[in-house]
Amino acid sequence: MSKIRFGVWAPVHGPRAAAQDPLEPYDASWAHNRATVLEAEALGYEATLVAQHTANPHFAERDQLEAWTAAAALAAVTSRIEIIAAIKPALYHPVVLAKMALQIEEISGGRFAINLVNAWNRAEFERAGLPFLDHDERYAYGREWLSIVERLTRGETVGHRGAYFSIDGYKLSPAGRFRPRPRIYLGGESEPARALAADHSDVWFINGQALGAVEALIADVSARPRRFEPLRFGLAAFVIARETEAEAQAEHRRLIALAEQDKPAKAIQKANTDPKVVMFQTMAKQSFVGTNGGTAAGLVGSYDQVAERIDAFHRAGVELFMLQFQPLRSEMRRFAEQIFPRVGKTAAAPLSSRYSEAR
Ligand SMILES: Cc1cc2nc3c(=O)[nH]c(=O)nc-3n(C[C@H](O)[C@H](O)[C@H](O)COP(=O)(O)O)c2cc1C
């Protein structure tokens, strides 16, 4: 099994758990994102995920970092960390996006990846006068889009006639200088998302949820036929790690209470959400802070408990842990100091049964 890698969500729209936190002022600036990712790299984190939202999806009046221009700039200022930029296919033509991806691959020296996400926020599209297709049709579009991007980023000459795109002998250069192409991640939980992940991605991102649910998802998707190497798995999770479990639970309660203040914004977000998006159906069944499942992954506890649970997810097949923290910088540091040295040292059988009890 591949070794564990840790990544950090870039603070593209400020704090992940609660927007109004005396310990973490709202900051979605380039300066904050740059400093965070540089520090993450220095601490030994191996990836960062730059989510894509054109306007802030929670608070219309608040700042939002632009993913692709920021990813290019991050590629230029960092030297080791993998930079993963999310992309909603309906926002860019695949030829233009493939060219942008190849340019960032070049700037980063082979450290760039895309994360295909198929959109839930109707307002982002409809307020711009852009069509927002029905859920499954978004995936039909995304599938055709990704098949073109995949070939173009390999440097192939692409001719394509499909339902959505018509491409006539297009070839992009430079390509393939560092590896066959930039890596492809995919985030989405519905049936068409799983099928697309198996057919066209390298790594499938799972929303934070309990170990048993993650094991079932991995079993489902890894049983599907593949053209490429076996699919790998990433997990989104919000971490609260402390010396003792009681301290971690107290901090969880602090963040849950603060998140209550964001209820009006969450109501707007809910009104803008496509109800067919499976991700939100899964998240509605769980209680957590953070986004994309957040603390529902169970990484709340003592340092030893958090390390044990990470090892249990790793044994289940998760390779990359894409983490959220609040306050981000100090908690990211704490995790590197306390959890990095503990993972990979916990024993299998008794710990996984302890984890099941904790769930
Ligand atoms: C790790 C991860 C990252 C995501 N990043 C974004 C993002 O940057 N922007 C966005 O609009 N949605 C993002 N999403 C949400 C997807 O758009 C969402 O899962 C999508 O609507 C797919 O719907 P489905 O769950 O019904 O397949 C992300 C999802 C995951 C799992």
The ligand as a MOL file (V3000), in Angstrom:
LIG
                    3D

  0  0  0     0  0            999 V3000
M  V30 BEGIN CTAB
M  V30 COUNTS 31 33 0 0 0
M  V30 BEGIN ATOM
M  V30 1 C -12.4600 16.6050 -1.5350 0
M  V30 2 C -13.5850 17.3450 -2.1870 0
M  V30 3 C -13.3520 18.6270 -2.6520 0
M  V30 4 C -14.3670 19.3670 -3.2340 0
M  V30 5 N -14.1040 20.6340 -3.6870 0
M  V30 6 C -15.0820 21.3620 -4.2410 0
M  V30 7 C -14.8230 22.6490 -4.7680 0
M  V30 8 O -13.6900 23.1090 -4.7790 0
M  V30 9 N -15.8450 23.3430 -5.2820 0
M  V30 10 C -17.1190 22.8500 -5.3390 0
M  V30 11 O -18.0230 23.5490 -5.8060 0
M  V30 12 N -17.4020 21.6190 -4.8820 0
M  V30 13 C -16.4120 20.8710 -4.3450 0
M  V30 14 N -16.6710 19.6130 -3.9030 0
M  V30 15 C -18.0380 19.1320 -3.9300 0
M  V30 16 C -18.4020 18.4840 -5.2070 0
M  V30 17 O -18.6710 19.4970 -6.1220 0
M  V30 18 C -19.6320 17.6780 -4.9910 0
M  V30 19 O -19.2700 16.4970 -4.3860 0
M  V30 20 C -20.3280 17.5280 -6.2890 0
M  V30 21 O -21.4200 18.3260 -6.2280 0
M  V30 22 C -20.6000 16.1810 -6.6740 0
M  V30 23 O -21.8840 15.7690 -6.3210 0
M  V30 24 P -22.2210 14.2940 -5.9590 0
M  V30 25 O -21.7630 14.0830 -4.5580 0
M  V30 26 O -23.7390 14.2140 -6.1250 0
M  V30 27 O -21.5330 13.3970 -6.9390 0
M  V30 28 C -15.6670 18.8150 -3.3570 0
M  V30 29 C -15.8950 17.5070 -2.9200 0
M  V30 30 C -14.8650 16.7670 -2.3450 0
M  V30 31 C -15.1460 15.3600 -1.8900 0
M  V30 END ATOM
M  V30 BEGIN BOND
M  V30 1 1 1 2
M  V30 2 1 2 3
M  V30 3 2 2 30
M  V30 4 2 3 4
M  V30 5 1 4 5
M  V30 6 1 4 28
M  V30 7 2 5 6
M  V30 8 1 6 7
M  V30 9 1 6 13
M  V30 10 2 7 8
M  V30 11 1 7 9
M  V30 12 1 9 10
M  V30 13 2 10 11
M  V30 14 1 10 12
M  V30 15 2 12 13
M  V30 16 1 13 14
M  V30 17 1 14 15
M  V30 18 1 14 28
M  V30 19 1 15 16
M  V30 20 1 16 17
M  V30 21 1 16 18
M  V30 22 1 18 19
M  V30 23 1 18 20
M  V30 24 1 20 21
M  V30 25 1 20 22
M  V30 26 1 22 23
M  V30 27 1 23 24
M  V30 28 2 24 25
M  V30 29 1 24 26
M  V30 30 1 24 27
M  V30 31 2 28 29
M  V30 32 1 29 30
M  V30 33 1 30 31
M  V30 END BOND
M  V30 END CTAB
M  END
